Amino acid sequence: MPALACCVDAAVATPPSQAFIWDGIVPTPESFPASGVSLLTNTTITTAPANAWSPTHSSMLYRVDGWGAPYFSVNSSGNVSVRPYGADTLAHQEIDLIKVVKKASDPKASGGLGLQLPLIVRFSDVLNNRLQSLQSAFDFAIQSQAYGAHYQGVYPVKCNQDRFVVEDIVKFGSGFRFGLEAGSKPELLLAMSCLCKGSSEALLVCNGFKDAEYISLALVARKLHLNTVIVLEQEEELDIVINISRQLRVRPVIGLRAKLRTKHSGHFGSTSGEKGKFGLTTTQILRVVKKLEQHGMLDSLELLHFHIGSQIPSTALLADGVREASQIYCELIRLGACMKVIDIGGGLGIDYDGSKSQDSEISVGYSLEDYAYAVVQAVKSVCDRNGVKHPVICSESGRAIVSHHSVLVFEAVSASSYESPVMPSFGLQYLLEQLTDDALADYRNLSAAAIRREYDTCLVYAEQLKQRCVQQFKEGSFGMEQLAAVDGLCELVSKAIGVSDNSRTYHVNLSVFTSIPDFWGIGQLFPIIPIHRLDERPTMRGILSDLTCDSDGKIDKFIGGESSLPLHELEGNGSVNGHGGKYYLGMFLGGAYEEALGGVHNLFGGPSVIRVLQSDGPHSFAITRAVPGPSCADVLRVMQHEPEVMFETLKHRAEEFADDDDTNGSMSLASGLTRSFNNMPYLLCSASCSLTAANGNNGYFYCDEDTFASAADSVAAEDEQWSYCVA
Ligand SMILES: *Cc1c(COP(=O)(O)O)cnc(C)c1O
C-alpha cells in the first residue's frame, strides 16, 4: 500500500477519489474520500485475481489436504466433499456436505427434515473407516514383526458417549473383538448394555475412581459374561474387590494402572509422571501383588494399564512409555501374576492443523501405522529380552477414533460492516478550534511527521491526540461530535498507514461454550472453514463471535497461527431478517470430547444431530437418524425450571391482560409462547425453521438400519426412504 505518503503527496499526483489529500498542516474535510475502499488492502489473503480463483486455491488456503485427508476435500463445485471410505472412496461415493445440510435444514414442506442449525453431521462410514484403519495398522505391525499375540482395542466412551456413536463402534468392531472402556458408573452401565451386542471376547475395561457400587456393577458384568476387567486406580480399591467378589461369588479379573516415570510434557500430559494424578506407584504395585498372593488371588491379575496423556507428540516418547510399562509387565510375571494383556491407554494423536509437527499440541508427527509399529516393537523387544510370552495388546484410543466422523455446521448470520473513516460535515477547522494547545501541538506534529513519512511517529501523535481529546471529553469541554471526529481522523491515519485491522466480526449462530468448549477452556484449535463458495475468492478476513453474552464467546485464533479467517462477503446484507444467501461454516475433527464437555451457558443447548450413510442412490447419501437439538423447554428443565408451569403462569397473565373483546389475541399470545418453549434456543434464520418445533420437537426421526439396507438395494425406493426418514 502506498500508504500515507501517497495520500499526503497525492494532492497533485492522484485523483482525489482515490486518496485523501493532506496539505501537511490542515486537511480539508472535503478531501477525505467518501468511502475507505481504496485504502483497504487484502494482500494477506492472496494475490490471485478474482477470476483465477479455483477450489484448489481454497483447498490450499484452508490447508484442507493437511488436516482433512483422506476424508475431506474441496470438490469442483467449490463445496466440501466427504469421502466416507477414506482413500478407498470411489468418485461417485463422495458426499457433498452442503447437500446434506440442505436436506437436514430445508423445511419439511420442501422435502427437508426441517432441523434447526447448528447441526452435527455424523458420518458413520468415516467412524467405521477409522476403526478399521486402527485395527489394520496393528494387524500389519504384528504380522510384519512376527509378534506372538493379537491386538484388541477398546473405545473410551468418555470421548463421546452418544448412544449412536457407541453402538456403531460396538457393531463395526465386533468382527475384531473391539471393546469399551468406562470411567464412571453411568459409563459402565452404558458400556455393559452396548456390549451385549458385541463380541463375547471384547474387553470392558473399568477405569476411574471406584466405590463399592462401581465395583459390584463391574462384577455383575462378569456374571453377565461380559469380559470385564477392574483396573485398580487406587490401592484401596483392592479390598473392596476382594470382599465383594467373595460375596457375589465371582472371580474378578483385575488390572493395575501403573504410574509411569515417563512423562509427557504437553498440556495433556500433566497427569503423567511420578507426581501424576492417576495410578499406582512401584511400592503400591508391590503391595497389591503381595495382598493378592495372600488371598490366593494372584491368578486374577491379568492386565497392566497405563495412560501417559492425550495427544502424545512423538513415537519416541510413546515407545519410551511402552518400554517402561512392558518391563513392569514382565516383572509382574516374574512375581507370579498370570498376566495376559498390556493396555497402553489413549494418546494416539490427531493432526488438527495438518502440520505433522512433533512440537505442537495440536499436531502429531506420526501416522496410525507409525504408532502401531512403535508400540508392537517396544512391547516385543522388552518381552523378548525377558523371555516372556508376548501379551495381547490393548489400546484405549478415543480421540483418534471419533474425531473425524463428526462435522459441526453452523451459520454466519451477519458481519460487522467495514466502517470507512468519516470526517464530520461541520468541518475540521471547527474541531481544531476546540482543541487545547497541547492537543493542537499533537495535531501539528502528526501532520509534519506525515510529510516526512515517519509513520511510526504519526501513530504516536495520533494516539496522544486521541488520549487528550478523551480527557477533554471527560472534563466536559468536548462534545460527542468532536470526539467522533477525532476517532475518524485517527482511524483514517492508521488505515492510510496500513496498520489498521481490517478484519470483521462474523456473528455465528452458535455457542462456543456448548459446541467448542475446548477452545474456550484450553485454547484448543480446530479447522474451521466455509463449506461452500470455495470456488470464490474470499475477500474478507473475520473473527467469529457467538451468540452468548460472554466476551469469551468468540473464536479469534485459527490453525496456522492465524488471528482471523479468510471469509466470503455475506450475500444480501447477511442480516438475520434479510433474505440474503446463507453462509455455512464447518468445524472439523471435533468428534472427540467437544460434545461431551459442552455445557448450557446462556442456556444454549446442543446442536441438532443427524447420522449419514453413503448410499448408491441418486443423492449418494442417506440420513438414517435425525435428532433435533434440545428446545428452550429442555434447557430450562436442566436448571430446574418447569416449562409447563411457566407456560401456565404466562398464559394466565395473557388472559388477564387481554382486552375484553380480544380473546383471539390472548390465544395467539399463548400459541406464540408455546412455539418459543418448543423451539431451540438458537436464532431462527428463516421462517421455515419454526416449522420444526411447531411440528413437535420431542422425538427423533428414525430410519432403522434394516429398512435402510433394503431400501438402498433399489434406487427406486430412495424417495420412499426419504419419506420414511422424515415420517
Ligand atoms: C481419556 C482417556 C483415554 C482416551 O485418550 P485419547 O487420547 O482420547 O485417545 C484413554 N484412557 C484413559 C484412561 C483416559 O483417561
The ligand as a Tripos MOL2 file, in Angstrom:
@<TRIPOS>MOLECULE
LIG
   15    15     1     0     0
SMALL
NO_CHARGES

@<TRIPOS>ATOM
      1 C1         -9.1510  -40.0360   28.2440 C.3       1 LIG1
      2 C2         -8.5780  -41.3650   28.3260 C.ar      1 LIG1
      3 C3         -8.3460  -42.1010   27.1540 C.ar      1 LIG1
      4 C4         -8.5480  -41.5480   25.7790 C.3       1 LIG1
      5 O1         -7.4370  -40.8250   25.3710 O.3       1 LIG1
      6 P1         -7.2830  -40.2910   23.8650 P.3       1 LIG1
      7 O2         -6.0600  -39.5220   23.9000 O.co2     1 LIG1
      8 O3         -8.5030  -39.5240   23.5610 O.co2     1 LIG1
      9 O4         -7.1770  -41.4880   22.9880 O.co2     1 LIG1
     10 C5         -7.8850  -43.3940   27.2940 C.ar      1 LIG1
     11 N1         -7.6490  -43.9250   28.5110 N.ar      1 LIG1
     12 C6         -7.8650  -43.2430   29.6470 C.ar      1 LIG1
     13 C7         -7.6020  -43.8810   30.9450 C.3       1 LIG1
     14 C8         -8.3220  -41.9380   29.5890 C.ar      1 LIG1
     15 O5         -8.5000  -41.2680   30.7260 O.3       1 LIG1
@<TRIPOS>BOND
     1     1     2 1
     2     2     3 ar
     3     2    14 ar
     4     3     4 1
     5     3    10 ar
     6     4     5 1
     7     5     6 1
     8     6     7 2
     9     6     8 1
    10     6     9 1
    11    10    11 ar
    12    11    12 ar
    13    12    13 1
    14    12    14 ar
    15    14    15 1
@<TRIPOS>SUBSTRUCTURE
     1 LIG1         1 GROUP 0 **** ****
